[in-house]
Amino acid sequence: MEIIISFCIFLIITTFVYSRVGFTNIFSSYRLWFQDGYWVNYNIVEALAWIAKAAVILPGLIWQKEIWELHLVTLFTSALLIWVSERKLLPTMVAFNTLWIGLSTVIIVRNIL
């Protein structure tokens, strides 16, 4: 039942936001993934960082399992993302990835010691 309710809420919120932004704008944004020249070093690192973070978060949300070893990957990708982000040096992204480096470090140390 939780999954159904969560999915319905997700669908309502996403549909509302997408309609306010414009479905055409949203789909144009998604189409960038398939355009030549999009997959440059920064965008590749960003995609890997998001995949790594999702791999850490989703098992915890779905199965209440922590795969702490994945924090080694998120530690690396968060640091790399700050380093390669000269073109998109947004303060929220830098702060978020700095926070994630701290979180990953705490979890790695907790599991190693």
N, C-alpha and C positions, 0 to 999 in steps of 0.2 A: 504494500500500500504506500509506503514511504517513497518508493521509486516513482510510482504513478503520480503522486501529488507533486513531488519535486520536478518531474518532467513537465507537468502541466504549468507549474509556476515559471519554470525556465522558458517554456514556449511562449507564455503570455508576456513576460518581461522582454524577451528577445524580439518578439513580433512588434511590441510597442516601440522599442528603441529603433529597430530597423525601419519601421514606418516613419518615425520622426526624422531620421537621417535621410531616408529615401532608399528603397530597395535597389534602385539602379546604382546609386552611389556605393552601397554595400557590395553588390555583385561586381562592380567595376574594381573595387578594392581587392576582392578575392581573385579576380582575373589576373592581377599583377603577378601572382605566383607562377603563372604559365607564360609570362612574357620574357623574351630574350633580354638579358642584361639585369634581370631582377636578382638572380642568385649570385651576388657578389659576396666577398668575404664577410661583411657585416651581417647581411641577411641570412647567410648560412649559419653563422655563430648564433644569431638571435633565434633561429628556428631550433637549433640543437639545444639551446638553453631552455626554451619553452618546453620542448619534448622531455628534457631531463627533469624539469620541475614538475611536469604533469606525471611523470613516472614515479616521482617521490610522493606526490599528493594523492593521486587516485587510489592506490592500494590502501592507504590509510582511511580515506573516506568510504571506500566500498567494503573492504574486508577488515578494517581496523588492524592492518599489518604495516609495519614500518620496514622498508628495505633500506637500512641505513647506509649500505655500501653505495647506493646511488647518490648520496650526498658528496661523495668524492667527485662524481661527474658534475653535480651542480656547483660545487665549489670552484672547479676549473672553468666551467662555462660562464659563471657569473663574473669571475675575474677577467676572463677573456672578453666578455661582452663589454665591460667597462673600458677595457684597453682598446678595442677596435671601434668604439662608438664615437670617434672623432666627428663623424658626419651627423650623428643624431644625439649629441651630448645633452640629453634632456635631464634636468635635475631629478625628476621623479624616477627615471630609469636608473640613474646612477645610485640614488638613495636606496631604491628597491634591491638592486643587485648587491650593494654594500651590505644591506641588512641580511640578504640571503647568504652572503659569504660568512657573516657572523653566525647565523643559524646552522649552516652546514658544519662550520668548525666546531660548534658546541656538540652537535650530534655525533660527529666523527670522534672527537675526544672522549665523549661519554661512552661510546661503544668500544673504543680501543683500550681505555684504562680500566 
